Structures are given as structure tokens and as C-alpha cells.
Amino acid sequence: MQNIFTPEKLFLIIALTFGVLLAIFTPPYQIPDEPQHFYRALSITENKIISTKMNNNTGNYLPADLDEIHEKYVPMIKNLDKKTSFKDFKNSLKYKYNRNKQIFFNFPNTALYSPVCYIPQIIGIIISRLFTNSLVAILLFGRLFSLFFFIAMGYISIKTIPILKWGIFLVLLTPMNLIISSGFSADTVLLSLSIFYFTKVLQCYFQETTLSNKKIFILALIALLIALCKQSFLFTLFIFIIPVKKFGSNSAFKIATIIIPALTTSIIWALMVKNIYIPLNNADVIDQILYIIHHPFEY
């Protein structure tokens, strides 16, 4: 009985059960920022890796029927009095993925994200398009692949982490993490990789032998992927938890091989997309920084 109710197996059961229910029964676009993430993932599948800047907008040309879905479901966001039904959802399946009829969609808040953020959703989109051109069906497939990636990474993380198994179990199953991971969001990959990276760091901390080149490569690869998800994310600095002696000879070089590629790649991506950046709500970064410097206590 004890072997059945291990943290990783309980996580698998709970996340799979409630995650699938959330992915299927949550109406389109009701997961935080889902429309913008959906548009970004769709544009990547059309080889539009770098978004397009048009006047004061940043986005891409996508199937025009997306506008119908937007008009139907976006008014429901934060509006508890606005309801939908299975009949409405079924009727929404008629909106098609038509490359010959496209309009420009603006999504400046997700246009800067790298394709790494949407790997599971992109796979779901590509596979779903082999047998359907319904945009809502494609959305559901992307949601499910996002969820399965989250569950797989979570299961591995809980199973392999040497301590804090129930802690990771609780973190992964918080309502926000589960709802985000059952939809279109860049945070699914970021969360999954960050937990997995932390797991690997703790493994290295508790092991008695010197780190192998294979483990250093794995840490470097995960750190690089995390950096591409969020350039400002400093989770990779957890590498300094590992005692220096565990790296063996040339420890400084080995630590650098984990951090520098991640830092370099994030800088390269930032330079690639800098020309399409549009501040949200007309925010001025320089003025914000100056305000923080001159009003530290208010900040």
C-alpha cells in the first residue's frame, strides 16, 4: 500500500485527473493570457519565429477565424455573469485554420517569447493539424500536450529529488500551477524545467562522488532552456548550492560552462527581438528606473 501512494504516483493520479478536466472543460481563452500565447504558438508553427512589428503593434498574420473565437470568448474573461455551454463550444468547432484568409493579430506581451516556451503546445498543434483544421480542436490538443509535459516533468522531478518530495508535490499541484499548465502558457515549460533543474541541483549536492561531464552537460542544457524561457529568470544561479569540491578539478571552468551558455543565449535572443519590443500601456523603462533610483522607499 505504501508503494502505491508514493508522492510521484499520487501526483500523477491527481494531476492527470484534474488537469484533463481543466483542459477540456475550461472554455477557450479563459486561462490567463491564453489568447496571446495561443497566437504566438500558432505563429511559430508557421515558421514565424520572429514576430512582425506593424506601426505600434507587434504580432503576426494568422487565420481570420481566430477573430470570431476572440469575440465569442474574450468577453467572458473576469466576467462571472457571462456563461457558455456545450452547445456554444460545439458550434465553435466550425472556425477553421485557413492560411488563405488571414488578418493581423496583435500580441506584444508574448511576441518576445522564444519558441522554447511553447515546445509541448507546438507539438500538439502540429499533430492535431494532421487530422483537423478546427481552431478550437487545435487549441484543445495544445492544452493537453502542455499538461502531459508538465505531468511528465513533475513526475520525474518528484521521483528523483532526494528530499522535499512532498514539498515539490504541493508546489506543483497548487491550483494556479495546474490551471496554467493545462492551457496555453509560456510558464508551463518554465515551471517544469525550473523544478527539474532544482531537482538535479539537489541530486548533485547530495551525491558523494565528483560530478561527471554528463551531469554538467545536463545542468548546462536545462539552464540554457530556462534562460530562453525568461531572460530575467535567475533560477539557474541555484548551481552555487553545489559545493565547489563536487566539480573536481577546473571547478571554475565547469561552473562557467553551465552559466555562460545560458547567459549568452538569453542575450542573443534579446538582441534578436529588441526591434519588435513595444512597451505595454505606454510604459517608459528609463522613467521607471529613474523613479526607483530617486524614490527607493516608495518603490
C-alpha positions as CSV (number, residue, x, y, z in Angstrom):
1,M,0.0,0.0,0.0
2,Q,2.9,2.4,0.8
3,N,4.4,1.8,-2.6
4,I,1.1,2.7,-4.3
5,F,0.7,6.1,-2.5
6,T,4.2,7.5,-3.2
7,P,4.3,11.3,-3.8
8,E,5.1,10.8,-7.6
9,K,2.3,8.3,-8.1
10,L,-0.2,10.5,-6.2
11,F,0.9,13.5,-8.2
12,L,0.4,11.5,-11.5
13,I,-3.2,10.5,-10.5
14,I,-4.3,13.9,-9.2
15,A,-2.6,16.0,-11.9
16,L,-3.9,13.7,-14.7
17,T,-7.4,13.6,-13.4
18,F,-8.0,17.2,-12.6
19,G,-5.6,18.5,-15.3
20,V,-7.5,16.8,-18.1
21,L,-10.9,18.0,-16.7
22,L,-9.5,21.6,-16.6
23,A,-8.0,21.3,-20.1
24,I,-11.2,20.1,-21.7
25,F,-14.0,21.9,-19.8
26,T,-12.3,25.3,-19.3
27,P,-13.7,27.5,-22.2
28,P,-11.3,28.8,-24.8
29,Y,-9.2,31.8,-23.7
30,Q,-10.2,31.6,-20.0
31,I,-6.7,30.6,-18.8
32,P,-4.6,33.7,-18.0
33,D,-3.3,35.4,-21.2
34,E,-4.2,32.3,-23.2
35,P,-5.2,34.1,-26.5
36,Q,-1.9,35.8,-26.8
37,H,0.1,32.6,-26.0
38,F,-2.1,30.7,-28.5
39,Y,-1.4,33.3,-31.2
40,R,2.4,33.2,-30.5
41,A,2.5,29.4,-30.6
42,L,0.5,29.3,-33.8
43,S,2.7,31.8,-35.5
44,I,5.8,29.7,-34.6
45,T,4.3,26.6,-36.3
46,E,4.1,28.8,-39.4
47,N,7.8,29.4,-39.2
48,K,7.3,33.0,-38.0
49,I,10.0,32.7,-35.3
50,I,10.4,36.5,-35.0
51,S,7.1,38.4,-34.8
52,T,6.3,41.3,-37.0
53,K,6.2,44.9,-36.0
54,M,3.5,46.9,-37.7
55,N,3.1,50.6,-36.7
56,N,2.6,50.5,-33.0
57,N,1.7,46.8,-32.9
58,T,3.6,43.5,-32.7
59,G,2.2,40.2,-33.8
60,N,1.6,38.2,-36.9
61,Y,-0.9,37.3,-39.7
62,L,-3.0,34.3,-38.5
63,P,-6.3,32.7,-39.6
64,A,-9.1,35.2,-39.7
65,D,-11.5,32.8,-37.9
66,L,-9.5,33.4,-34.7
67,D,-11.2,36.8,-34.5
68,E,-14.5,35.1,-34.3
69,I,-13.3,32.9,-31.4
70,H,-11.8,36.1,-29.7
71,E,-15.1,37.9,-30.0
72,K,-17.0,34.9,-28.6
73,Y,-14.9,34.0,-25.6
74,V,-12.7,37.0,-24.6
75,P,-15.8,38.9,-23.1
76,M,-16.0,36.1,-20.6
77,I,-12.6,36.9,-19.0
78,K,-13.1,38.1,-15.4
79,N,-16.9,38.4,-16.1
80,L,-18.6,35.8,-13.9
81,D,-22.0,36.7,-15.3
82,K,-21.0,35.7,-18.8
83,K,-21.6,32.0,-19.4
84,T,-21.2,29.5,-22.2
85,S,-22.5,26.0,-22.9
86,F,-21.5,22.7,-24.5
87,K,-23.7,23.8,-27.5
88,D,-21.7,27.0,-27.8
89,F,-18.5,25.1,-27.6
90,K,-19.6,22.6,-30.2
91,N,-20.6,25.4,-32.6
92,S,-17.1,26.9,-32.1
93,L,-15.6,23.9,-33.8
94,K,-16.7,25.4,-37.1
95,Y,-14.0,28.0,-37.0
96,K,-11.2,26.8,-39.4
97,Y,-7.5,27.1,-39.8
98,N,-7.4,28.8,-43.2
99,R,-4.0,30.0,-44.3
100,N,-5.6,31.7,-47.4
101,K,-7.7,34.0,-45.2
102,Q,-5.5,35.7,-42.6
103,I,-5.6,39.0,-40.7
104,F,-3.0,40.7,-38.4
105,F,-3.3,39.8,-34.7
106,N,-1.5,42.0,-32.0
107,F,0.1,40.2,-29.1
108,P,3.0,42.3,-27.9
109,N,3.2,40.7,-24.5
110,T,4.0,37.3,-25.9
111,A,5.8,38.2,-29.1
112,L,9.1,38.4,-27.4
113,Y,9.0,34.8,-26.1
114,S,11.3,32.2,-27.7
115,P,9.9,29.0,-29.3
116,V,11.3,27.1,-26.3
117,C,8.4,28.4,-24.2
118,Y,5.9,26.6,-26.4
119,I,7.6,23.3,-27.2
120,P,4.8,21.0,-25.9
121,Q,2.0,23.2,-27.4
122,I,3.7,23.4,-30.7
123,I,3.9,19.6,-30.9
124,G,0.2,19.4,-30.0
125,I,-0.7,21.9,-32.8
126,I,1.4,20.1,-35.4
127,I,-0.1,16.7,-34.5
128,S,-3.7,17.9,-34.4
129,R,-3.4,19.6,-37.8
130,L,-2.8,16.2,-39.3
131,F,-6.5,15.3,-38.9
132,T,-8.4,18.5,-38.1
133,N,-8.4,22.2,-39.1
134,S,-10.8,23.3,-36.3
135,L,-9.0,26.1,-34.4
136,V,-10.8,25.1,-31.1
137,A,-9.8,21.5,-31.5
138,I,-6.2,22.6,-32.2
139,L,-6.4,24.7,-29.0
140,L,-7.5,21.7,-27.0
141,F,-4.7,19.5,-28.4
142,G,-2.2,22.1,-27.5
143,R,-3.6,22.3,-24.0
144,L,-3.4,18.5,-23.5
145,F,0.2,18.3,-24.7
146,S,1.1,21.2,-22.4
147,L,-0.5,19.3,-19.5
148,F,1.3,16.0,-20.4
149,F,4.6,17.7,-20.5
150,F,4.0,19.3,-17.1
151,I,2.9,15.9,-15.6
152,A,5.9,14.0,-17.1
153,M,8.4,16.5,-15.8
154,G,6.7,16.8,-12.5
155,Y,6.6,13.0,-12.0
156,I,10.3,12.7,-12.8
157,S,11.2,15.6,-10.5
158,I,9.3,14.2,-7.6
159,K,10.6,10.7,-8.1
160,T,14.3,11.7,-8.4
161,I,14.6,14.5,-5.9
162,P,16.5,13.2,-2.8
163,I,14.5,15.3,-0.3
164,L,11.4,17.6,-0.2
165,K,9.3,15.2,-2.3
166,W,6.0,16.2,-0.6
167,G,7.0,19.9,-0.9
168,I,7.5,19.6,-4.6
169,F,4.3,17.6,-4.8
170,L,2.4,20.5,-3.1
171,V,4.0,23.2,-5.2
172,L,3.2,21.5,-8.5
173,L,-0.4,20.9,-7.5
174,T,-1.3,24.4,-6.4
175,P,-4.4,25.5,-8.3
176,M,-2.6,28.2,-10.3
177,N,0.2,25.9,-11.5
178,L,-2.3,23.2,-12.5
179,I,-4.6,25.6,-14.4
180,I,-1.7,27.3,-16.2
181,S,-0.2,24.0,-17.2
182,S,-3.5,22.8,-18.6
183,G,-3.6,25.6,-21.1
184,F,-1.5,27.7,-23.4
185,S,1.1,29.5,-21.4
186,A,4.8,30.0,-21.5
187,D,5.0,29.4,-17.8
188,T,4.3,25.6,-18.3
189,V,7.8,25.0,-19.7
190,L,9.4,27.5,-17.3
191,L,7.9,25.9,-14.2
192,S,8.5,22.3,-15.3
193,L,12.2,23.0,-16.2
194,S,12.8,25.1,-13.1
195,I,11.6,22.3,-10.8
196,F,13.5,19.7,-12.7
197,Y,16.7,21.9,-12.6
198,F,16.3,22.3,-8.8
199,T,15.9,18.5,-8.5
200,K,19.2,17.9,-10.4
201,V,21.0,20.5,-8.3
202,L,19.9,18.8,-5.1
203,Q,20.9,15.4,-6.6
204,C,24.4,16.8,-7.2
205,Y,24.5,18.3,-3.8
206,F,23.8,15.0,-2.0
207,Q,25.9,12.7,-4.2
208,E,29.2,11.6,-2.8
209,T,31.2,11.4,-6.0
210,T,32.5,14.2,-8.3
211,L,30.1,15.4,-10.9
212,S,30.5,13.7,-14.2
213,N,30.7,15.5,-17.5
214,K,27.3,14.1,-18.4
215,K,25.7,15.7,-15.4
216,I,27.4,19.0,-16.0
217,F,26.1,18.9,-19.6
218,I,22.6,18.2,-18.4
219,L,22.7,21.1,-16.0
220,A,24.0,23.4,-18.7
221,L,21.3,22.3,-21.2
222,I,18.5,22.9,-18.7
223,A,19.9,26.2,-17.6
224,L,20.1,27.3,-21.3
225,L,16.4,26.3,-21.9
226,I,15.3,28.1,-18.7
227,A,17.2,31.3,-19.8
228,L,15.4,31.1,-23.2
229,C,12.0,30.9,-21.4
230,K,12.6,34.0,-19.3
231,Q,15.8,36.1,-19.9
232,S,15.5,37.7,-16.5
233,F,15.0,34.4,-14.6
234,L,17.8,33.7,-12.2
235,F,16.8,30.2,-11.2
236,T,20.0,29.0,-12.8
237,L,22.0,30.5,-10.0
238,F,21.0,27.6,-7.8
239,I,24.0,26.0,-9.2
240,F,26.0,27.7,-6.4
241,I,24.3,25.4,-3.9
242,I,26.5,22.6,-5.1
243,P,29.8,22.6,-3.1
244,V,32.8,23.6,-5.3
245,K,34.6,20.4,-4.4
246,K,31.9,18.3,-6.2
247,F,33.1,19.8,-9.5
248,G,36.6,18.4,-9.1
249,S,39.5,19.9,-10.9
250,N,38.9,23.0,-13.1
251,S,35.8,23.8,-11.0
252,A,35.6,27.4,-12.1
253,F,35.6,26.4,-15.8
254,K,32.9,23.7,-15.2
255,I,30.6,26.2,-13.4
256,A,31.2,28.7,-16.2
257,T,30.2,26.1,-18.8
258,I,26.8,25.9,-17.0
259,I,26.1,29.6,-16.6
260,I,27.8,31.3,-19.5
261,P,25.9,29.5,-22.4
262,A,22.6,30.3,-20.7
263,L,23.5,33.9,-20.2
264,T,24.9,34.3,-23.7
265,T,21.9,32.6,-25.4
266,S,19.5,34.9,-23.5
267,I,21.4,38.0,-24.6
268,I,21.4,36.8,-28.2
269,W,17.7,36.2,-28.2
270,A,17.1,39.6,-26.5
271,L,19.1,41.3,-29.3
272,M,17.1,39.3,-32.0
273,V,13.8,40.6,-30.7
274,K,14.8,44.1,-29.5
275,N,13.4,45.8,-32.6
276,I,9.9,44.4,-32.1
277,Y,9.6,45.4,-28.5
278,I,6.6,47.7,-27.7
279,P,6.2,48.8,-24.0
280,L,2.8,47.7,-22.6
281,N,0.5,50.6,-21.6
282,N,3.0,53.1,-23.0
283,A,5.4,52.3,-20.1
284,D,8.8,54.1,-20.2
285,V,11.5,51.8,-18.9
286,I,14.0,54.7,-18.4
287,D,11.5,56.7,-16.4
288,Q,10.7,53.7,-14.3
289,I,14.4,53.1,-13.5
290,L,14.9,56.8,-12.6
291,Y,11.8,56.7,-10.4
292,I,13.2,53.7,-8.5
293,I,16.6,55.4,-8.1
294,H,15.1,58.7,-6.8
295,H,12.3,57.2,-4.8
296,P,13.7,53.9,-3.3
297,F,11.3,53.9,-0.2
298,E,8.2,54.5,-2.3
299,Y,9.3,51.7,-4.6
